[in-house]
């Protein structure tokens, strides 16, 4: 590494883990992963301080970034991201950018435009208009939305089995799986179990494998929940298209959709019907590479 080679830092702050990579030219200088514990994106000063501590701990002593880009979980609006960027630049005398973590997907795939779609614990889709304005749809959280994410699937599965119970139907594989997962005696007790969760997204989402296992076991209810989740994810892309975002390429990431072929297939089938011409592309590179690409663009 030469002294004059500018060093760029990219950071992907996810809901669970944070990944930092730093390059000087093509040389990898740092590749650091830690938990996202302590990340407070709604407090710009605290968020900037957290990021500055992360960077100083990951880089070699005395090394400073020439450019820095962050994709932050729960950075939900351009105003919020701009506030974190402003606070961050008090720590570094270098150009910086802060975007929502889903915005890292398109540059991580080596694309200049398109849609980034995440379906992990939650679900969200982002893109940019021709003038560069960021547009996000979804990402409402487990209580209000996140359809197609693991927490949303569990919520909708509970609704489906309770509706079947109200019709007098016997519990099927989905109902029995949820009863066991939430450790309750019967279907009507699922409501209180979900409501008592301290962290709905995490506490509901961890039971999503039950939904997919029930579908494999032949539960029509589980299959219907998964299919509707796929249609909901495709609808996010449709909303972006209706607002003028280029949707030719849809870069897909997230632990749920990429790990579960049933949900991925339901999504791609719905996408072909609702947004013809949109090409689904599972993300192959780590999202942090999108942050690195954005940092390079600042030089």
C-alpha positions in Angstrom: 0.0 0.0 0.0 1.4 3.4 -1.0 1.0 6.4 1.2 -0.6 8.4 -1.5 -3.3 5.8 -2.3 -6.6 7.0 -1.0 -8.3 4.8 1.5 -12.0 4.2 1.2 -14.3 2.8 3.9 -17.6 1.1 3.4 -19.9 0.1 6.3 -23.0 -2.0 6.2 -24.9 -1.6 9.5 -27.5 -4.4 9.5 -30.1 -5.1 12.1 -28.0 -7.9 13.6 -24.4 -7.5 12.4 -22.2 -4.7 11.0 -19.6 -5.2 8.3 -16.8 -2.8 7.5 -14.4 -3.0 4.6 -11.6 -0.6 3.8 -9.5 -0.6 0.6 -6.5 1.4 -0.6 -6.9 0.9 -4.4 -7.5 -2.8 -4.8 -5.7 -3.7 -1.6 -8.0 -4.8 1.3 -6.9 -3.0 4.4 -9.6 -4.0 6.8 -12.4 -6.5 6.9 -14.2 -6.3 10.2 -17.5 -7.8 11.4 -19.2 -7.0 14.8 -22.7 -7.0 16.2 -24.9 -3.9 15.6 -25.5 -3.6 19.4 -25.6 0.1 20.3 -26.5 1.4 16.8 -29.0 4.2 17.4 -29.9 5.7 14.0 -32.6 8.0 15.4 -30.0 9.8 17.4 -27.6 11.3 14.8 -24.9 12.3 17.2 -24.9 8.9 18.9 -25.0 7.1 15.6 -22.0 9.2 14.3 -20.1 8.5 17.4 -20.8 4.8 17.2 -19.5 4.8 13.6 -16.4 6.8 14.4 -15.5 4.4 17.1 -16.1 1.5 14.8 -13.8 3.0 12.1 -11.0 3.9 14.5 -11.0 0.4 16.0 -11.0 -1.4 12.6 -8.4 0.7 10.7 -4.6 0.5 11.4 -3.3 3.1 13.9 -3.0 6.5 12.3 -4.8 5.6 9.1 -7.7 7.9 8.1 -10.3 7.4 5.4 -10.3 9.5 2.3 -14.0 8.7 1.7 -16.6 6.9 3.8 -20.0 5.5 3.0 -22.5 3.9 5.3 -25.6 1.9 4.7 -27.5 2.0 7.9 -30.3 -0.2 9.2 -33.4 1.9 10.1 -32.1 5.0 8.3 -35.6 5.5 7.0 -35.7 9.0 5.4 -33.2 11.2 3.5 -33.4 13.7 6.3 -32.4 11.2 8.9 -29.5 9.9 6.8 -28.4 13.5 6.1 -28.4 14.3 9.8 -26.1 11.3 10.5 -23.8 12.3 7.7 -23.5 15.8 9.0 -22.6 14.5 12.5 -20.2 12.0 11.1 -18.2 14.6 9.2 -17.4 16.2 12.5 -15.3 13.1 13.2 -13.7 12.8 9.7 -12.3 15.4 7.4 -13.4 13.5 4.4 -16.5 13.2 2.1 -19.1 10.9 3.5 -22.5 9.5 2.5 -25.2 7.8 4.6 -28.0 5.8 3.1 -30.4 3.1 4.2 -28.8 -0.3 4.2 -31.1 -1.6 1.3 -29.5 1.0 -1.0 -26.3 -0.9 -0.9 -27.7 -3.8 -2.9 -27.7 -2.2 -6.4 -24.1 -0.9 -6.3 -23.0 -4.1 -4.6 -24.3 -5.9 -7.7 -22.3 -3.6 -9.9 -25.3 -1.7 -11.2 -25.9 2.0 -11.6 -29.7 1.8 -11.2 -32.4 -0.6 -10.2 -34.2 -1.8 -7.1 -32.8 -3.2 -4.0 -35.3 -5.6 -2.3 -34.7 -7.0 1.2 -36.8 -9.8 2.7 -35.1 -10.9 5.9 -36.7 -10.4 9.3 -38.5 -7.4 7.7 -39.1 -6.3 4.1 -38.3 -3.1 2.2 -37.6 -2.0 -1.4 -35.6 1.1 -2.5 -34.7 2.8 -5.7 -33.8 6.2 -7.1 -35.6 8.5 -9.6 -33.8 9.8 -12.6 -32.8 12.9 -10.6 -31.2 10.8 -7.9 -34.0 11.2 -5.3 -34.2 8.1 -3.1 -37.6 6.3 -2.9 -38.3 3.7 -0.2 -41.5 1.6 0.1 -42.2 -0.9 2.9 -40.1 -1.3 5.9 -43.0 -0.5 8.3 -42.0 -3.0 11.0 -43.6 -6.2 12.1 -46.6 -4.7 13.8 -47.8 -2.7 10.8 -46.3 -4.4 7.8 -43.1 -6.1 6.6 -45.1 -8.6 4.6 -42.9 -11.2 3.0 -40.3 -10.9 5.8 -40.1 -13.6 8.4 -41.9 -11.6 11.1 -44.7 -10.7 8.7 -45.1 -14.3 7.6 -45.5 -15.5 11.2 -48.0 -12.8 11.9 -50.1 -13.7 8.9 -49.8 -17.4 9.6 -51.2 -16.8 13.1 -54.1 -14.8 11.5 -54.7 -17.7 9.1 -54.9 -20.4 11.6 -57.1 -18.4 13.9 -59.5 -17.7 11.1 -59.6 -21.4 10.3 -60.2 -22.1 14.0 -63.2 -19.6 14.0 -64.6 -21.6 11.1 -64.5 -24.8 13.2 -61.6 -26.4 11.4 -59.2 -28.8 13.1 -55.7 -27.5 13.6 -53.5 -28.4 10.6 -49.7 -28.7 10.4 -49.3 -24.9 10.5 -51.5 -24.4 13.5 -49.8 -27.3 15.4 -46.4 -25.9 14.5 -47.2 -22.4 15.8 -48.7 -23.8 19.0 -45.5 -25.7 19.6 -43.2 -22.8 18.7 -45.0 -20.3 20.9 -45.5 -22.9 23.7 -49.2 -22.3 24.0 -52.0 -24.8 24.5 -54.3 -23.9 21.7 -54.8 -21.6 18.7 -56.7 -18.7 20.5 -53.7 -18.4 22.8 -51.5 -17.3 19.9 -52.8 -13.8 20.0 -51.6 -13.1 23.6 -48.3 -14.8 22.8 -47.6 -12.5 19.9 -48.8 -9.4 21.8 -46.5 -10.2 24.7 -43.3 -10.2 22.5 -40.8 -7.6 23.7 -39.2 -7.3 20.3 -41.9 -8.4 17.7 -39.6 -8.4 14.7 -37.1 -10.7 16.3 -39.4 -12.7 18.5 -42.0 -13.4 15.8 -39.5 -13.8 12.9 -37.5 -16.6 14.5 -40.5 -18.8 14.2 -40.7 -18.4 10.4 -39.2 -21.9 9.7 -42.5 -23.3 11.1 -44.4 -21.7 8.2 -42.1 -23.2 5.6 -42.0 -26.6 7.3 -45.8 -26.7 7.4 -46.0 -25.8 3.7 -43.6 -28.7 3.0 -45.9 -31.0 5.1 -48.8 -30.0 2.8 -50.6 -27.3 4.8 -52.7 -25.2 2.3 -52.8 -22.4 4.9 -49.0 -22.2 5.0 -48.7 -22.3 1.3 -51.3 -19.5 1.0 -49.4 -17.4 3.5 -46.1 -17.8 1.6 -47.7 -17.1 -1.8 -49.3 -13.9 -0.4 -45.9 -12.9 1.0 -44.4 -13.3 -2.4 -47.1 -11.2 -4.0 -46.6 -8.5 -1.3 -42.9 -8.3 -2.1 -43.6 -8.0 -5.8 -46.1 -5.2 -5.0 -43.3 -3.2 -3.5 -41.5 -3.3 -6.8 -44.7 -2.3 -8.5 -45.1 0.7 -6.2 -41.6 1.9 -7.1 -42.3 1.5 -10.8 -45.5 3.5 -10.5 -43.5 6.3 -8.9 -41.0 6.4 -11.8 -38.1 4.3 -10.4 -36.3 2.2 -13.0 -37.1 -1.4 -12.1 -35.4 -3.3 -14.9 -33.1 -5.0 -12.4 -34.3 -6.1 -8.9 -31.4 -7.0 -6.7 -32.6 -9.4 -4.0 -31.1 -9.9 -0.5 -32.3 -11.1 2.9 -31.9 -14.2 4.9 -35.5 -15.3 4.4 -36.1 -15.0 0.7 -32.7 -16.3 -0.3 -32.9 -19.3 2.0 -36.5 -20.3 1.2 -37.1 -21.3 -2.4 -40.8 -21.4 -1.8 -40.9 -17.6 -1.0 -38.4 -16.8 -3.8 -40.4 -18.7 -6.4 -43.7 -17.0 -5.2 -42.1 -13.6 -5.5 -40.6 -14.1 -8.9 -43.9 -15.5 -10.3 -45.8 -12.6 -8.9 -43.1 -10.2 -10.2 -43.4 -11.6 -13.7 -47.2 -11.0 -13.6 -47.3 -7.6 -12.1 -44.1 -6.0 -13.4 -43.2 -7.6 -16.7 -39.7 -7.0 -17.8 -38.3 -6.7 -14.3 -35.3 -9.1 -13.8 -34.8 -10.6 -10.4 -31.1 -10.9 -9.4 -30.1 -12.6 -6.1 -27.3 -10.6 -4.6 -24.0 -12.6 -4.8 -21.6 -10.1 -3.3 -21.8 -9.0 0.4 -23.8 -5.7 0.7 -20.8 -3.9 2.2 -19.3 -3.9 -1.3 -22.1 -1.6 -2.2 -20.9 0.8 0.5 -17.4 0.6 -0.8 -18.6 1.4 -4.3 -20.5 4.4 -3.0 -17.4 5.6 -1.1 -15.2 5.3 -4.2 -17.7 7.5 -6.0 -17.0 10.3 -3.5 -13.4 10.6 -4.5 
